[in-house]
Amino acid sequence: MKYLFLATVFLLLSCKKLGDGNQPATEIIIDENPVVINEEPPPPEGAIRADFIGNKDSIYAFVKEMDTSTEKTLIGFENELLPELTIPESIGAHLHLIKLKNFQNDVLLVNAKLKDTNFNEYYVFVWKDSLWKQPVKRFNIHKSNMTDKLVPIRNNPEDSTLLLRYYSVFVMDRKSEKKFTWKLMSESVPIEE
């Protein structure tokens, strides 16, 4: 066994001497932290992915910028594939995806953050004819009227040409200690072109 070990060492040293000729030594470097190439960065926090264009290719929308001094929020889109949206009188936003029967592509619902934190203000946007359009005007729901099951806007089940949206109204209540309340209302509104 001892002779086998010595023979192996002798053989290895002989091979090394034969390879030492005029050839440059080859150095092998192994990177312990390989870099992955062509990996796209993850979408920004709070981004939503949807088929806004209507071609089955989903892109993400995200809150790109908030300017508290001018109270404007800018909504951007992945790789600038769609024009940005400006939400006035807001200091941030939460983005949601909704499906409406009247539109083949996905619809963007923006819940704008307001200085008055008692309200949720909603904007509905759909990409149509190469433009962002608002099929309904913005609307507000008081926080006291919000529930987990409340969907702020949806198709009217009785008339497909209308959307059913919820909103809050101020009601005087002389019997209440507060003297006023916010009442949740709903209305059917035509889709604006």
Secondary structure, 3 states (H helix, E strand, C coil): CHHHHHHHHHHHHHHHHHHCCCCCCCCCCCCCCCCCCCCCCCCCCCCEEECCCCCCCCEEEEEEEEECCCCEEEEEEHHHCCCCEEEECCCCEEEEEECCCCCCCCEEEEEECCCCCCEEEEEEEEEECCEEECCCCCEEEEHHHCCCCCCCEEECCCCCCEEEEEEEEEEECCCCCCCEEEEEEEEEEECCC
